Amino acid sequence: MAKSGSKSNNRRKVGRYVSAESSGRVTARRPVGDDHSPHWYGWLIVDLLAFGMLVITLNYLAVLPGSVSSWYLVVGLVALFGGFYLATRYK
């Protein structure tokens, strides 16, 4: 037969009416101010997206020096993808 002391020990740790804090099932909260992006982060996203769109548009209008070049397209697409990547990390 089992000892009665071990049964009472289990009742305090497991059960329907045990608080989550006492059983250790609660994740510690982070401070509220830690999860925000810096002030300049949003402007960087807007600038990269606008720059990428502007470079691609000016490339196809043949306004940029060196006439139409695929390298301008690459620069514009990299700026756009960089802006979209940063936008996914924005908090």
Backbone as JSON, one array per atom type, in Angstrom:
{
  "sequence": "MAKSGSKSNNRRKVGRYVSAESSGRVTARRPVGDDHSPHWYGWLIVDLLAFGMLVITLNYLAVLPGSVSSWYLVVGLVALFGGFYLATRYK",
  "N": [[0.83, -1.17, 0.0], [0.45, 2.28, -0.69], [2.11, 5.13, 0.69], [0.42, 7.51, 2.68], [1.31, 10.09, 2.76], [2.53, 10.69, 0.32], [0.35, 10.81, -1.39], [-1.08, 13.07, -0.57], [0.75, 15.0, -1.21], [0.78, 14.95, -4.02], [-1.77, 15.88, -4.56], [-1.69, 18.58, -4.04], [-0.17, 19.58, -6.11], [-1.28, 18.8, -8.54], [-4.33, 18.94, -10.28], [-7.77, 20.04, -10.56], [-8.36, 22.46, -9.29], [-6.0, 23.78, -8.83], [-3.9, 26.54, -8.91], [-2.51, 28.17, -11.8], [-0.12, 29.5, -11.46], [1.06, 28.34, -9.21], [1.61, 25.8, -10.13], [3.46, 26.24, -12.07], [2.9, 26.78, -14.75], [2.74, 29.12, -16.13], [3.74, 31.56, -18.42], [6.25, 33.96, -18.19], [5.58, 37.42, -18.28], [6.53, 39.85, -20.72], [8.05, 43.1, -20.53], [6.02, 45.91, -21.44], [7.0, 47.98, -23.1], [9.1, 46.86, -24.54], [8.54, 45.58, -26.95], [8.19, 47.19, -29.18], [8.89, 48.7, -32.36], [11.66, 50.82, -33.37], [11.36, 54.43, -33.76], [12.19, 55.34, -36.29], [11.93, 53.17, -37.92], [9.53, 52.63, -39.3], [9.53, 54.7, -41.16], [11.76, 53.98, -42.65], [10.82, 51.68, -43.92], [8.79, 52.78, -45.56], [10.37, 54.49, -47.14], [12.1, 52.66, -48.49], [10.24, 51.16, -49.99], [9.08, 53.18, -51.59], [11.37, 54.14, -52.92], [12.18, 51.85, -54.37], [9.95, 51.49, -56.07], [10.04, 53.89, -57.47], [12.55, 53.76, -58.81], [12.16, 51.54, -60.51], [10.02, 52.48, -62.06], [11.15, 54.81, -63.24], [13.17, 53.6, -64.69], [11.81, 52.17, -66.69], [10.68, 54.28, -68.01], [12.84, 55.32, -69.22], [14.43, 57.37, -68.14], [16.55, 57.36, -66.42], [20.18, 57.51, -66.24], [22.16, 55.85, -68.73], [20.34, 54.54, -70.24], [17.71, 52.05, -70.6], [18.17, 49.53, -68.27], [18.88, 46.32, -66.96], [19.99, 46.23, -64.48], [19.05, 48.39, -63.04], [16.47, 47.52, -62.62], [16.99, 45.34, -60.97], [18.05, 46.66, -58.7], [15.81, 48.16, -57.93], [13.96, 46.08, -57.35], [15.28, 44.76, -55.26], [15.21, 46.78, -53.34], [12.42, 46.96, -52.97], [11.81, 44.33, -52.03], [13.34, 44.37, -49.72], [11.98, 46.36, -48.28], [9.48, 45.08, -47.95], [10.28, 42.88, -46.42], [11.18, 44.15, -44.07], [8.76, 45.2, -43.3], [7.35, 42.97, -42.46], [8.55, 42.49, -40.05], [7.82, 44.58, -38.46], [6.63, 46.09, -35.49]],
  "CA": [[0.0, 0.0, 0.0], [1.23, 3.5, -0.8], [2.1, 6.0, 1.86], [-0.59, 8.56, 2.57], [2.01, 11.36, 2.59], [2.78, 10.96, -1.1], [-0.92, 11.16, -2.02], [-1.43, 14.46, -0.27], [1.7, 15.83, -1.95], [0.33, 15.03, -5.41], [-3.0, 16.66, -4.64], [-1.38, 20.0, -4.03], [0.5, 19.97, -7.35], [-2.05, 18.44, -9.71], [-5.76, 18.92, -10.03], [-8.61, 21.01, -11.22], [-8.42, 23.72, -8.58], [-4.66, 24.28, -8.56], [-3.64, 27.73, -9.72], [-1.46, 27.99, -12.8], [1.14, 30.05, -10.93], [1.68, 27.4, -8.29], [2.08, 24.61, -10.86], [4.55, 26.64, -12.96], [2.47, 26.73, -16.15], [2.54, 30.48, -16.61], [4.89, 32.18, -19.06], [6.5, 35.29, -17.64], [5.25, 38.5, -19.21], [7.59, 40.78, -21.08], [7.65, 44.5, -20.34], [5.22, 46.39, -22.57], [7.78, 48.85, -23.99], [10.18, 46.16, -25.22], [8.18, 44.95, -28.21], [7.89, 48.17, -30.22], [10.0, 49.05, -33.26], [12.12, 52.21, -33.21], [10.57, 55.44, -34.48], [12.64, 55.48, -37.67], [11.74, 51.91, -38.64], [8.41, 52.78, -40.24], [9.97, 55.57, -42.26], [12.67, 53.2, -43.49], [9.98, 50.82, -44.75], [8.17, 53.63, -46.59], [11.42, 54.96, -48.05], [12.55, 51.57, -49.36], [9.18, 50.83, -50.94], [8.96, 54.29, -52.54], [12.58, 54.15, -53.75], [12.12, 50.73, -55.31], [8.94, 51.77, -57.09], [10.52, 55.01, -58.27], [13.64, 53.29, -59.67], [11.59, 50.69, -61.56], [9.23, 53.34, -62.96], [12.05, 55.66, -64.03], [13.9, 52.72, -65.61], [10.98, 51.88, -67.86], [10.46, 55.54, -68.74], [14.16, 55.63, -69.81], [14.87, 58.65, -67.61], [17.81, 57.16, -65.72], [21.34, 57.47, -67.14], [22.54, 54.54, -69.21], [19.1, 54.02, -70.83], [17.04, 50.97, -69.87], [19.14, 48.53, -67.85], [18.32, 45.33, -66.03], [20.53, 46.47, -63.15], [18.1, 49.28, -62.35], [15.37, 46.66, -62.2], [17.47, 44.57, -59.82], [18.14, 47.58, -57.55], [14.44, 48.46, -57.51], [13.36, 44.9, -56.74], [15.94, 44.53, -53.96], [14.66, 47.77, -52.41], [11.05, 46.55, -52.66], [11.84, 43.14, -51.18], [13.84, 44.8, -48.41], [10.87, 47.04, -47.61], [8.49, 44.08, -47.54], [10.86, 42.1, -45.34], [11.14, 44.96, -42.85], [7.35, 45.37, -42.91], [6.92, 41.79, -41.73], [9.16, 42.56, -38.72], [7.35, 45.79, -37.79], [5.78, 45.83, -34.32]],
  "C": [[0.89, 1.26, 0.0], [1.12, 4.33, 0.47], [1.09, 7.13, 1.65], [0.07, 9.93, 2.35], [2.25, 11.71, 1.13], [1.5, 11.35, -1.83], [-1.27, 12.62, -1.77], [-0.49, 15.43, -0.98], [1.25, 16.02, -3.39], [-0.92, 15.89, -5.55], [-2.72, 18.15, -4.66], [-0.8, 20.47, -5.35], [-0.34, 19.74, -8.59], [-3.52, 18.49, -9.35], [-6.47, 20.07, -10.69], [-8.52, 22.39, -10.58], [-7.05, 24.27, -8.19], [-4.41, 25.48, -9.46], [-2.47, 27.48, -10.67], [-0.11, 28.48, -12.29], [1.84, 29.04, -10.03], [2.21, 26.15, -9.0], [3.18, 24.95, -11.85], [4.18, 26.63, -14.42], [2.29, 28.11, -16.77], [3.83, 31.0, -17.21], [5.05, 33.59, -18.51], [6.21, 36.35, -18.7], [6.47, 39.36, -19.49], [7.13, 42.19, -20.78], [6.99, 45.04, -21.61], [6.07, 47.19, -23.55], [8.84, 48.12, -24.8], [9.82, 45.66, -26.61], [7.81, 45.94, -29.31], [9.13, 48.44, -31.06], [10.43, 50.49, -33.0], [11.29, 53.15, -34.08], [10.94, 55.51, -35.97], [12.34, 54.26, -38.52], [10.62, 52.0, -39.67], [8.79, 53.64, -41.43], [10.94, 54.85, -43.19], [11.89, 52.28, -44.43], [9.37, 51.63, -45.89], [9.2, 54.09, -47.6], [11.89, 53.87, -49.01], [11.49, 51.21, -50.4], [9.04, 51.92, -52.0], [10.18, 54.34, -53.47], [12.56, 53.04, -54.78], [11.12, 50.97, -56.43], [9.39, 52.89, -58.02], [11.61, 54.56, -59.25], [13.09, 52.44, -60.81], [10.8, 51.52, -62.55], [10.13, 54.19, -63.84], [12.88, 54.84, -65.01], [13.08, 52.47, -66.88], [10.58, 53.12, -68.63], [11.74, 56.02, -69.42], [14.65, 56.99, -69.38], [16.24, 58.52, -66.94], [18.98, 57.1, -66.69], [21.71, 56.04, -67.53], [21.38, 53.81, -69.88], [18.52, 52.89, -69.99], [18.07, 49.88, -69.55], [18.48, 47.57, -66.87], [18.85, 45.54, -64.61], [19.66, 47.43, -62.35], [16.91, 48.48, -61.83], [15.77, 45.85, -60.97], [17.54, 45.44, -58.57], [16.74, 47.9, -57.03], [13.77, 47.29, -56.82], [13.98, 44.58, -55.39], [15.4, 45.52, -52.93], [13.23, 47.4, -52.02], [11.01, 45.34, -51.74], [12.36, 43.47, -49.79], [12.76, 45.52, -47.6], [9.81, 46.07, -47.13], [9.01, 43.22, -46.39], [10.81, 42.88, -44.02], [9.71, 45.14, -42.36], [6.84, 44.14, -42.16], [7.48, 41.77, -40.31], [8.68, 43.75, -37.89], [6.42, 45.44, -36.63], [5.15, 47.12, -33.84]]
}
